[in-house]
Amino acid sequence: MKAWSYMDDLQELLEQEKSNCLTNRGAAHHVDRSKSPMEDRMSQSWKDLSWQIKQGEDKINSILSDLAKSESSMKELPASKKDDRIHARFSSLRAEAYSVMNLIMDCMKINCDEKQSCISVYLHQLELATSSQPLS
């Protein structure tokens, strides 16, 4: 049955994304600070953050697409094949998908918070550098 197959695929995707997010939570790409000036690090940090947000968006869209396929294939089933098990499984997957999507968004928020922290450090260093120089 197509509906069960789509739900199996969705279950596998949800488990994979949950595992990935929990393993990599807040693990932003870090640039070697000893080799690049602050401006280069900031520029690379923005690129990394943009990439991470795009990846999160793609993951959420994939989950939503698999949910829609599962729901659509369930609706196409003849009444004789629509039993409580398939409805219960879909309901459970929908709840798990919601949880995993929130987890993905939380990971993106953590990365944004780390970016904000980097900007604060940069501005503080810039302030220290400019305040220690005599005015001409």
Backbone hydrogen bonds in HBPLUS format (Angstrom, degrees):
<---DONOR---> <-ACCEPTOR-->    atom                        ^
c    i                          cat <-CA-CA->   ^        H-A-AA   ^      H-
h    n   atom  resd res      DA  || num        DHA   H-A  angle D-A-AA Bond
n    s   type  num  typ     dist DA aas  dist angle  dist       angle   num
A0005-SER N   A0001-MET O   3.22 MM   4  6.51 158.9  2.27 149.7 156.0     1
A0006-TYR N   A0002-LYS O   2.87 MM   4  6.15 161.7  1.91 158.4 162.7     2
A0007-MET N   A0003-ALA O   2.98 MM   4  6.19 155.4  2.04 145.8 153.1     3
A0008-ASP N   A0004-TRP O   2.83 MM   4  6.08 148.1  1.93 145.7 154.8     4
A0009-ASP N   A0005-SER O   2.97 MM   4  6.28 158.2  2.02 148.9 154.4     5
A0010-LEU N   A0006-TYR O   2.88 MM   4  6.13 157.5  1.93 147.5 154.1     6
A0011-GLN N   A0007-MET O   2.85 MM   4  6.01 160.7  1.89 147.5 152.6     7
A0012-GLU N   A0008-ASP O   3.01 MM   4  6.25 158.7  2.06 147.8 153.1     8
A0013-LEU N   A0009-ASP O   2.95 MM   4  6.21 159.4  1.99 149.6 155.3     9
A0014-LEU N   A0010-LEU O   2.87 MM   4  6.09 164.3  1.89 157.2 161.1    10
A0015-GLU N   A0011-GLN O   3.01 MM   4  6.21 161.8  2.05 149.3 154.0    11
A0016-GLN N   A0012-GLU O   2.99 MM   4  6.16 159.0  2.04 147.6 153.6    12
A0017-GLU N   A0013-LEU O   2.89 MM   4  6.09 167.0  1.90 156.8 159.8    13
A0018-LYS N   A0014-LEU O   2.90 MM   4  5.96 159.3  1.94 147.8 154.0    14
A0019-SER N   A0015-GLU O   3.01 MM   4  6.09 162.1  2.04 144.1 149.3    15
A0020-ASN N   A0016-GLN O   2.87 MM   4  6.07 162.4  1.90 150.3 155.7    16
A0021-CYS N   A0017-GLU O   2.90 MM   4  5.99 165.1  1.92 148.3 152.3    17
A0022-LEU N   A0018-LYS O   2.98 MM   4  6.10 163.2  2.01 149.7 154.6    18
A0023-THR N   A0019-SER O   2.92 MM   4  5.99 152.0  2.00 146.9 154.8    19
A0024-ASN N   A0020-ASN O   2.87 MM   4  5.92 155.7  1.93 148.1 154.8    20
A0027-ALA N   A0024-ASN O   2.80 MM   3  5.07 162.7  1.83 138.6 134.9    21
A0028-ALA N   A0026-GLY O   2.98 MM   2  5.73 127.5  2.26 107.7  92.3    22
A0035-LYS N   A0032-ASP O   3.30 MM   3  5.88 162.4  2.33 114.7 119.6    23
A0040-ASP N   A0037-PRO O   3.04 MM   3  5.43 121.0  2.40 107.6 121.5    24
A0041-ARG N   A0037-PRO O   3.07 MM   4  6.44 158.1  2.12 154.4 161.3    25
A0042-MET N   A0038-MET O   2.87 MM   4  6.12 158.2  1.91 153.6 159.6    26
A0043-SER N   A0039-GLU O   2.95 MM   4  6.15 161.2  1.98 146.4 151.4    27
A0044-GLN N   A0040-ASP O   2.94 MM   4  6.13 164.4  1.96 149.5 153.8    28
A0045-SER N   A0041-ARG O   2.80 MM   4  5.92 150.5  1.89 145.1 154.3    29
A0046-TRP N   A0042-MET O   2.98 MM   4  6.28 153.3  2.05 150.5 155.9    30
A0047-LYS N   A0043-SER O   3.14 MM   4  6.46 159.6  2.19 147.2 152.5    31
A0048-ASP N   A0044-GLN O   2.87 MM   4  6.13 159.8  1.92 151.8 157.4    32
A0049-LEU N   A0045-SER O   2.90 MM   4  6.11 159.5  1.94 147.7 153.3    33
A0050-SER N   A0046-TRP O   2.89 MM   4  6.10 162.3  1.92 152.3 157.0    34
A0051-TRP N   A0047-LYS O   2.97 MM   4  6.17 157.5  2.02 147.6 153.8    35
A0052-GLN N   A0048-ASP O   2.88 MM   4  6.13 158.1  1.92 150.9 157.1    36
A0053-ILE N   A0049-LEU O   2.92 MM   4  6.14 157.3  1.98 152.2 157.8    37
A0054-LYS N   A0050-SER O   3.02 MM   4  6.21 158.1  2.07 145.6 151.6    38
A0055-GLN N   A0051-TRP O   2.90 MM   4  6.17 156.0  1.96 149.4 156.2    39
A0056-GLY N   A0052-GLN O   2.96 MM   4  6.19 157.5  2.01 145.4 151.4    40
A0057-GLU N   A0053-ILE O   2.90 MM   4  6.15 158.3  1.95 149.6 155.7    41
A0058-ASP N   A0054-LYS O   2.91 MM   4  6.14 159.5  1.95 150.2 155.6    42
A0059-LYS N   A0055-GLN O   2.94 MM   4  6.19 155.2  2.00 149.2 155.8    43
A0060-ILE N   A0056-GLY O   2.98 MM   4  6.22 164.8  2.00 152.6 156.2    44
A0061-ASN N   A0057-GLU O   2.91 MM   4  6.10 161.3  1.94 151.2 156.8    45
A0062-SER N   A0058-ASP O   2.94 MM   4  6.09 149.4  2.04 142.9 151.0    46
A0063-ILE N   A0059-LYS O   3.01 MM   4  6.32 156.2  2.07 149.3 155.2    47
A0064-LEU N   A0060-ILE O   2.93 MM   4  6.20 164.3  1.95 152.9 157.2    48
A0065-SER N   A0061-ASN O   2.88 MM   4  6.02 153.3  1.95 143.7 151.3    49
A0066-ASP N   A0062-SER O   2.96 MM   4  6.19 159.5  2.00 148.0 152.9    50
A0067-LEU N   A0063-ILE O   2.91 MM   4  6.16 152.7  1.98 149.0 157.1    51
A0068-ALA N   A0064-LEU O   2.95 MM   4  6.17 157.8  2.00 146.5 152.3    52
A0069-LYS N   A0065-SER O   2.94 MM   4  6.23 156.7  1.99 149.5 155.7    53
A0070-SER N   A0066-ASP O   2.99 MM   4  6.14 160.6  2.03 145.0 150.3    54
A0071-GLU N   A0067-LEU O   2.90 MM   4  6.14 164.3  1.92 152.5 156.9    55
A0072-SER N   A0068-ALA O   2.86 MM   4  5.95 164.1  1.88 149.7 154.6    56
A0073-SER N   A0069-LYS O   2.91 MM   4  6.02 163.7  1.93 149.9 154.3    57
A0074-MET N   A0070-SER O   2.97 MM   4  6.11 144.8  2.09 142.4 152.3    58
A0075-LYS N   A0071-GLU O   2.99 MM   4  6.28 152.0  2.07 148.3 155.3    59
A0076-GLU N   A0072-SER O   3.16 MM   4  6.46 137.4  2.35 140.7 151.8    60
A0077-LEU N   A0074-MET O   3.18 MM   3  5.39 153.8  2.25 103.4 111.3    61
A0081-LYS N   A0078-PRO O   2.87 MM   3  5.55 154.6  1.94 122.1 129.6    62
A0082-LYS N   A0079-ALA O   3.21 MM   3  5.19 150.1  2.31 100.1 108.8    63
A0087-HIS N   A0083-ASP O   3.43 MM   4  6.76 162.6  2.46 150.6 155.4    64
A0088-ALA N   A0084-ASP O   2.84 MM   4  5.94 157.6  1.89 149.8 156.5    65
A0089-ARG N   A0085-ARG O   2.88 MM   4  6.04 156.5  1.94 147.1 153.6    66
A0090-PHE N   A0086-ILE O   3.00 MM   4  6.13 164.1  2.03 144.3 148.7    67
A0091-SER N   A0087-HIS O   2.94 MM   4  6.08 161.8  1.98 146.6 152.0    68
A0092-SER N   A0088-ALA O   2.95 MM   4  6.10 157.1  2.00 145.2 151.4    69
A0093-LEU N   A0089-ARG O   2.86 MM   4  6.11 159.2  1.91 152.2 158.1    70
A0094-ARG N   A0090-PHE O   2.83 MM   4  6.02 155.2  1.89 151.4 158.4    71
A0095-ALA N   A0091-SER O   3.10 MM   4  6.34 157.4  2.15 145.5 150.7    72
A0096-GLU N   A0092-SER O   2.94 MM   4  6.20 158.4  1.99 147.6 154.1    73
A0097-ALA N   A0093-LEU O   2.74 MM   4  5.89 155.2  1.80 148.8 156.0    74
A0098-TYR N   A0094-ARG O   3.05 MM   4  6.26 155.0  2.11 143.6 149.6    75
A0099-SER N   A0095-ALA O   3.10 MM   4  6.37 157.4  2.15 145.3 151.1    76
A0100-VAL N   A0096-GLU O   2.86 MM   4  6.13 161.4  1.89 154.9 159.6    77
A0101-MET N   A0097-ALA O   2.85 MM   4  5.99 162.2  1.88 152.5 157.5    78
A0102-ASN N   A0098-TYR O   3.05 MM   4  6.24 153.7  2.12 144.0 150.9    79
A0103-LEU N   A0099-SER O   2.98 MM   4  6.25 148.2  2.09 142.3 151.6    80
A0104-ILE N   A0100-VAL O   2.89 MM   4  6.21 155.1  1.96 151.6 157.7    81
A0105-MET N   A0101-MET O   2.96 MM   4  6.23 159.4  2.01 146.5 152.1    82
A0106-ASP N   A0102-ASN O   2.83 MM   4  6.05 150.8  1.91 145.1 153.7    83
A0107-CYS N   A0103-LEU O   2.98 MM   4  6.28 152.7  2.06 146.1 152.9    84
A0108-MET N   A0104-ILE O   3.04 MM   4  6.41 151.5  2.13 145.7 153.5    85
A0109-LYS N   A0105-MET O   2.91 MM   4  6.20 152.1  1.98 147.5 155.4    86
A0110-ILE N   A0106-ASP O   2.91 MM   4  6.20 154.8  1.97 150.1 156.7    87
A0111-ASN N   A0107-CYS O   3.08 MM   4  6.35 157.8  2.13 145.7 151.1    88
A0112-CYS N   A0108-MET O   2.96 MM   4  6.27 148.4  2.06 144.1 153.1    89
A0113-ASP N   A0109-LYS O   2.85 MM   4  6.14 155.2  1.91 150.8 157.6    90
A0114-GLU N   A0110-ILE O   2.92 MM   4  6.23 151.4  2.00 147.7 155.7    91
A0115-LYS N   A0111-ASN O   3.01 MM   4  6.26 146.8  2.13 139.4 148.4    92
A0116-GLN N   A0112-CYS O   2.93 MM   4  6.27 155.4  1.99 149.3 155.7    93
A0117-SER N   A0113-ASP O   2.97 MM   4  6.25 152.8  2.05 145.2 152.6    94
A0118-CYS N   A0114-GLU O   2.98 MM   4  6.30 153.4  2.06 145.6 152.3    95
A0119-ILE N   A0115-LYS O   2.99 MM   4  6.31 155.2  2.05 151.4 157.9    96
A0120-SER N   A0116-GLN O   2.99 MM   4  6.28 156.7  2.05 148.4 154.6    97
A0121-VAL N   A0117-SER O   3.00 MM   4  6.30 159.1  2.04 151.5 156.6    98
A0122-TYR N   A0118-CYS O   2.90 MM   4  6.13 162.2  1.94 149.0 154.2    99
A0123-LEU N   A0119-ILE O   2.87 MM   4  6.11 166.2  1.89 155.8 158.9   100
A0124-HIS N   A0120-SER O   2.91 MM   4  6.07 155.6  1.97 146.3 153.5   101
A0125-GLN N   A0121-VAL O   2.85 MM   4  6.10 161.7  1.88 153.9 158.8   102
A0126-LEU N   A0122-TYR O   2.86 MM   4  6.07 154.0  1.93 149.2 157.2   103
A0127-GLU N   A0123-LEU O   2.87 MM   4  6.04 154.2  1.94 144.6 151.5   104
A0128-LEU N   A0124-HIS O   2.93 MM   4  6.21 160.5  1.97 150.9 155.8   105
A0129-ALA N   A0125-GLN O   2.90 MM   4  6.06 157.5  1.95 146.0 152.5   106
A0130-THR N   A0126-LEU O   2.95 MM   4  6.13 156.6  2.01 148.3 154.1   107
A0131-SER N   A0127-GLU O   2.86 MM   4  5.91 150.2  1.95 148.1 156.6   108
A0132-SER N   A0128-LEU O   3.16 MM   4  6.14 138.7  2.34 139.2 147.4   109
